[in-house]
Amino acid sequence: MNRDDVRNSGHPLPSWRPGPTRDAVLGFLADASSIPPEDRVAYFDNDGTLWCERPTYVQYEFFLDALRRRVHGDPALAEEAEFRAVLAGDASAVGEIGLERVALALAGLFRGISPGAFTREVRAFLRSGTHPTLGRPLSDLRYGPMLELVEALRGLDFTVGVVTGGGTEFVRSVSEELYGVPPERVVGTMIAYDLEEDAHGRPALRRTGRVLGDVNEGAAKVTNIQTQLGRPPVLAAGNSTGDTQLLEWAAAAEGPHLSLLVDHDDPDREFAYASEAQSFAAGEPITTTARRLGWTVISMKDDWASVFAEDGRRQSGGDVGAPGG
């Protein structure tokens, strides 16, 4: 299929509306055959890029659910300052305490359990949880147009990974099920483990409440990808100022490359907001940066015929957006 064939066909992006944004994406896909196979690498941010992140992150809802269950068995936990602020939904109190301190306290709820036990808890929550305002299952929060792009890239022999500011183990627990991305291709904020012996003298890994390195935003996304995966992207997609360096990295690639920014400008089907980094302040809005640097900006309102994968599947009567292996 040549460049014109790709642009003029409805395949492989049926949920993308015709226009300059879809043309840019299809043009990249058409040019991908000129990229050496070993260099066909794409990384996607998770929250706000592959699935919904408002009004709160799914991972935050997971920890909040765990906290409520722990408090039910141990009411004294509710008196700890970090947990009191979280349970009350008091954003000012959380700000005064510090987001990092609150995040570490929540991560500490799972201190001492094995990686497998943590994965089972995450998967159980994903299958039973419901979005607090959209009223849909958490697994329905995936963006169908982005899943179509992931599948198109796989069809061109791309290695696809997920790079997240959230917890590595949280996203690894669900990346295969949600996106068809194996756990070893997920890079995020890392919790340290202790190696101990179980009652039978066998090695046993246990979660701690300590973070390894920095929060995986900004420059850390680039350096962590290099140290953990060792392959730079020719395509990167993000949505916040925390993705700036990642998108710049992809834009610096020789040959065909694409830096994609998801602009959340659809208050009717999702939310309208400017995405910001959580661990640092940026000098300008990410959409301003994107247009200044010539990235491709996706208007969720204008460029996507449907937002969520389940909606696109119902409209098409098929399996649009279903994750592949």
C-alpha positions, -999 to +999 in steps of 0.1 A: +000+000+000+015+033-010+011+067+007-020+077-013-036+044-008-031+047+030-045+082+031-076+076+010-087+043+026-108+041+058-083+016+071-064+015+095-079+044+115-117+041+112-124+062+143-102+092+131-120+119+111-106+130+078-083+160+081-047+172+085-042+152+118-053+119+103-033+127+071-002+132+093-006+099+110-014+080+079+015+096+061+038+084+088+024+049+086+029+049+048+065+060+052+073+035+080+085+009+055+116+030+049+125+028+086+148-001+094+128-028+113+151-025+144+143+012+146+105+009+144+098+018+180+068+037+194+061+048+230+028+059+244+021+078+276-007+061+295-029+084+316-046+109+293-031+094+261-043+058+261-071+061+286-090+086+306-072+104+335-100+127+348-114+136+373-087+115+390-062+089+378-074+053+377-044+044+399-054+070+425-089+054+426-073+020+431-053+033+461-084+052+474-104+019+472-077+001+491-075+028+517-112+026+524-110-012+528-081-009+551-098+018+572-129-004+575-107-030+593-084-004+611-103+029+617-071+044+633-056+047+598-082+074+590-065+097+616-032+098+598-028+132+581-022+119+546-051+095+547-074+120+564-068+144+535-074+118+509-105+104+524-120+139+528-111+147+492-094+178+506-072+191+477-058+220+498-048+196+526-031+173+501-013+203+487-001+214+521+011+179+530+028+175+496+017+152+468+048+131+470+043+124+507+007+115+501+016+092+472+042+074+492+017+069+521-008+054+496+019+032+481+027+020+516-007+004+518+008-025+499+041-027+517+052-063+523+031-080+497+045-100+467+045-087+431+020-114+422-004-104+450-002-068+439-010-077+403-040-097+414-054-068+434-049-044+405-067-067+380-096-073+404-101-036+408-099-030+371-126-056+364-149-044+392-144-006+393-165+021+377-155+056+366-167+080+392-184+105+368-188+087+334-204+057+350-186+032+328-164+002+337-127+012+341-118-012+313-140+009+290-119+040+295-094+032+267-093+056+237-104+037+206-085+058+181-052+053+199-058+016+201-063+016+163-030+034+159-013+009+182-027-020+161-016-003+128+019+001+142+020-036+152+010-045+117+041-027+105+063-046+129+068-018+154+078-025+190+052-006+211+058+003+247+040+023+274+058+050+294+039+064+324+042+088+352+022+063+373+035+032+390+053+007+369+038-023+385+003-009+384+004-004+346+023-037+341-005-055+358-030-044+331-009-034+300-013-068+282-050-069+288-057-033+279-032-026+251-016-059+242+017-045+255+038-070+275+048-060+311+085-058+302+077-029+278+063-007+305+084+021+320+071+041+349+077+053+385+093+024+403+087+011+438+116-007+454+115-043+465+132-062+493+144-098+488+136-120+517+131-157+525+097-172+530+088-197+557+104-225+536+137-207+530+128-198+494+135-163+479+105-139+482+102-104+468+082-079+489+070-044+480+083-015+500+071+021+503+103+035+487+105+050+452+135+042+431+148+073+414+126+102+403+089+103+394+088+092+357+080+126+342+099+150+320+135+141+314+131+110+336+109+095+309+137+096+284+165+084+307+144+056+321+134+044+287+171+043+277+183+025+309+154+000+310+146-006+273+176+009+254+158+019+222+147+054+212+113+060+196+105+073+161+069+078+173+059+091+207+024+101+220+016+121+251-008+146+265+009+167+292+039+189+300+054+158+316+057+143+281+076+172+265+110+156+265+096+123+253+080+140+223+111+160+216+132+128+216+110+113+189+111+145+169+149+143+169+149+109+151+164+108+116+141+097+089+103+095+093+091+104+128+060+116+146+053+134+178+016+132+188-001+153+214-036+145+226-055+178+234-084+172+258-109+197+243-141+177+244-162+184+274-192+166+260-177+131+254-148+133+279-133+164+296-118+197+286-086+207+304-049+215+300-027+186+309+002+195+333+030+176+349+024+165+385+060+167+397+072+200+383+059+233+368+063+240+331+069+274+315+041+272+289+010+251+281+018+219+263-004+228+233+017+260+229+049+239+230+035+215+205+025+241+179+058+260+184+078+228+177+056+215+149+042+184+166+009+169+154-019+179+178-049+157+181-081+175+189-102+150+207-133+170+197-125+174+160-103+145+151-120+116+167-153+103+155-156+083+188-135+086+219-138+053+238-130+019+223-164+004+234-183+033+217-163+029+185-170-009+185-207-004+190-208+022+161-189-001+137-205-033+149-171-049+150-139-052+171-125-017+166-099-010+192-095-046+205-060-051+218-038-075+199-010-098+210 
